[in-house]
Amino acid sequence: MSVENDAPSRSHGRKQVRASLRPRDLMAEDALAGVWTAQVITLVPQAFPGILGESLTGRALKDALWQLQVIDLRRFGQGRHRNVDDTPAGGGAGMVLRPDVMAAAIEAARETAPRGAPLIHLSPRGRPLTQTMAQTLARGPGVTLICGRFEGLDQRVIDHYDIAEVSLGDFVLTGGDIAAQALIDATVRLIPGVLGNAASTEEESFSAGLLEHPHYTRPAEWEGRTIPEVLTSGDHAKVARWRREQAEAITRARRPDLWARHVADRDRRNT
Ligand SMILES: C[S@@+](CC[C@H](N)C(=O)[O-])C[C@H]1O[C@@H](n2cnc3c(N)ncnc32)[C@H](O)[C@@H]1O
């Protein structure tokens, strides 16, 4: 089914555009002015929107609360075979993405990127992706993401464009595309209107510097396990206190690094 057909038409500034769940290839006339924009430079454009086209992020994409521009790196490749990579200088296994090819894709992306959108390379060497990072990106105009493949990107292009590097975690993926989708998902859900219940992003893990408390729902008893009594007491103050205590206990036990930062912030606020 083509989602495009039932997508609403919206007017954004000068243009009358049709929101689409299909990844837009890089076409200036497609860009919606003033809409949070994720640009993704990738060798696997068909992997987008992927999971981002589903559920709440998918609905928001269709409703043009955010937009996606996918830039196929292969288009900028060299020669008959559109080569994008070459052997590593100094020898060794694998291939490296050429700086001239990547630069051509970056230049093309920047033509339609919203002013001030940061350029980020997904890389295991980057700063770990955090909720604070997602919050900062969500407040901005968008982001241009570079998905690496093979052994990665020639360092000169990273230095030339002063590209920030962000990691999904201390493990190695085959390519940056899953990391890009994770970063976009974490960011887009913070854009006003994307989630139905705005309060849910304020209470969830990391937002207050703590991991979240446990959740329960019906049935009241399952496999001999009951819901903690306090949650069915109807006493909202007691529930809030219990949730806070649980969040603190879980953070202290599982993430001593987060807990230490939380305690330091709390002490600073109290002095
Ligand atoms: C096979 S990896 C390259 C790994 C690289 N040779 C290294 O050892 O650091 C290929 C691409 O996947 C992406 N990637 C791999 N692991 C990642 C991670 N933890 N976070 C973000 N991107 C990652 C990067 O874009 C990287 O260029």
The ligand as an SDF file (V2000), in Angstrom:
LIG
                    3D

 27 29  0  0  0  0  0  0  0  0999 V2000
   32.2090   -2.0530   10.7790 C   0  0  0  0  0  0  0  0  0  0  0  0
   31.9740   -0.4260   11.3650 S   0  0  0  0  0  0  0  0  0  0  0  0
   33.5880    0.2220   11.3660 C   0  0  0  0  0  0  0  0  0  0  0  0
   34.2790    0.0180   12.6590 C   0  0  0  0  0  0  0  0  0  0  0  0
   35.6450    0.6900   12.7200 C   0  0  0  0  0  0  0  0  0  0  0  0
   36.5760    0.0830   11.8380 N   0  0  0  0  0  0  0  0  0  0  0  0
   36.1590    0.6430   14.1500 C   0  0  0  0  0  0  0  0  0  0  0  0
   36.7920   -0.3280   14.5180 O   0  0  0  0  0  0  0  0  0  0  0  0
   35.8670    1.5850   14.9080 O   0  0  0  0  0  0  0  0  0  0  0  0
   31.2190    0.3790   10.0190 C   0  0  0  0  0  0  0  0  0  0  0  0
   30.4030    1.5830   10.3730 C   0  0  0  0  0  0  0  0  0  0  0  0
   29.3520    1.2270   11.2580 O   0  0  0  0  0  0  0  0  0  0  0  0
   29.0040    2.3240   12.0560 C   0  0  0  0  0  0  0  0  0  0  0  0
   29.0590    1.8930   13.4690 N   0  0  0  0  0  0  0  0  0  0  0  0
   29.5790    0.7530   13.9330 C   0  0  0  0  0  0  0  0  0  0  0  0
   29.4510    0.6580   15.2570 N   0  0  0  0  0  0  0  0  0  0  0  0
   28.8130    1.7670   15.6620 C   0  0  0  0  0  0  0  0  0  0  0  0
   28.4200    2.2680   16.9280 C   0  0  0  0  0  0  0  0  0  0  0  0
   28.6410    1.5980   18.0540 N   0  0  0  0  0  0  0  0  0  0  0  0
   27.7870    3.4630   16.9740 N   0  0  0  0  0  0  0  0  0  0  0  0
   27.5620    4.1570   15.8440 C   0  0  0  0  0  0  0  0  0  0  0  0
   27.9280    3.7450   14.6050 N   0  0  0  0  0  0  0  0  0  0  0  0
   28.5510    2.5690   14.5150 C   0  0  0  0  0  0  0  0  0  0  0  0
   29.9900    3.4400   11.7570 C   0  0  0  0  0  0  0  0  0  0  0  0
   29.3730    4.3600   10.8920 O   0  0  0  0  0  0  0  0  0  0  0  0
   31.1200    2.7080   11.0700 C   0  0  0  0  0  0  0  0  0  0  0  0
   31.7970    3.5350   10.1730 O   0  0  0  0  0  0  0  0  0  0  0  0
  1  2  1  0
  2  3  1  0
  2 10  1  0
  3  4  1  0
  4  5  1  0
  5  6  1  0
  5  7  1  0
  7  8  2  0
  7  9  1  0
 10 11  1  0
 11 12  1  0
 11 26  1  0
 12 13  1  0
 13 14  1  0
 13 24  1  0
 14 15  1  0
 14 23  1  0
 15 16  2  0
 16 17  1  0
 17 18  1  0
 17 23  2  0
 18 19  1  0
 18 20  2  0
 20 21  1  0
 21 22  2  0
 22 23  1  0
 24 25  1  0
 24 26  1  0
 26 27  1  0
M  CHG  2   2   1   9  -1
M  END
$$$$
